[in-house]
Amino acid sequence: MPTASDFESRRRERRRRERLRKKRIRAVIILIALIGIIAVICLAISTCSKPGENTPPSDNTITETSAPETISPTVAPVFENSLNIPSPTEENNLLQIIADSGQKKRCYLTFDDGPTQNITPQILDTLRRYNAKATFFQVGSLIDSNPDMARRVYEEGHLIANHSYGHNYEKLYASTDAFITEIEQCETSIKNVMNGEEPFKLMRFPGGSYNAGDHAAIKQDCKEALKEHGFYYIDWNSLNGDAEGKSKNAEELLEYLKQTSAGYNNLIVLMHDASSKQATADALGPIIEYLSSQGYTFHRLDDIDYQNASLSSSTPQSSTSPSSSSNVETESPTNSTPSTAPTTNTEGNSANESDSSSNTSSTSTAAPTPAQSATQKPSTSSTGAIIIQ
């Protein structure tokens, strides 16, 4: 029969086991807590010490960086070299000025027909990722309807230039007075998103300024009117073909750019950030990588290293240019004007293409047909631009 001492021994053994069990539980809890604390510390250290994150890339260096969620306003850079270019009252063809500049291997990426809510942000994200600057020829009515997007272009250090207020060929080219009125109206829209800063007075003719097409004669008069009002204008000497003929995918746009850019010292590349140009947004990264591999650096059109015009003006800067491509945009303005918004014609891939994000109408830009090619021979001007005679 168990004695009292046996019961006491068993009671002490149960207490010992209970204390041991509680110690094990506490040890496990402490171990788990320590592991969690160590994991948090390691994560914080790795996040704060990513290599190169706090070192800004140098100018014109192609680097991959993640865009921050918020964009802090910045003051648009001032390029002292551009102050040496001729006054627009003397020479206002910026393509000619660049050809005469004496600078080497500069690329000016340009985007027409924005800003838009779907394509412009993608373009900006890519430019930021590669640390490349560009020029956006924006339509005044679209600036007014998308002021935040236009302001983002400015705040991220790109140049906003003038592409008329409505982009409607019939209205814009009705007379020189109508033309200047639209240019000045667009200039006001640009100034509104630049915090009152005076814009660089540069515009691009919708459809190009070339002496060809339905509005060729009035465009030549408008060039003189621009000179009187202190505006530069510029066309292009290479393009990705996003408004030429049938729609192209990103790979085809890159190949088109390779063909039209071959042999040029300085490139002024025509592209579009209209709402239908998803392929352009997709192709931009590979285009930048290709041009960088060819030795080009990327600049805004108010950044021109104007060295010695007398040495370079006697020799065209372009050695070759593809004979199969035309830099003249076909003009097909729409005659319909929505009652709720200004009519805006943008160069699209098909006639009357719908632009759902901006309520604008797109126009067709087709490559010359074989019959046209037989009668219209492309030639290269002294600026390197391909024109149709």
ABEGO torsion letter per residue (X at the ends): XBBAAAAAAAAAAAAAAAAAAAAAAAAAAAAAAAAAAAAAAAAAAAAAABBGAABBBBBGBBBBBBBBABBBBBBBBBBAAAAABBBAAABABAAAAAAAAGBBGBBBBBBBGOBBAAAAAAAAAAAAAAGBBBBBBBBAAAAAABAAAAAAAAAAGBBBBBAEAAGBAAAAAABAAAAAAAAAAAAAAAAAAAGGBBBBBBBBBBGEABBBEAAAAAAAAAAAAAAAAGBBBBBBABBAGAABEBBBBAAAAAAAAAAAABGBABBBBBBBABAAAAAAAAAAAAAAAAAAAAGBBBBBAABBBBABAAAAAABBABABBBAABBABBBBBBBABBBAABBBBBBBBABBGBBBAAAGBBBBBBBBBBAAAAAABBBBBBAAGBBBBX
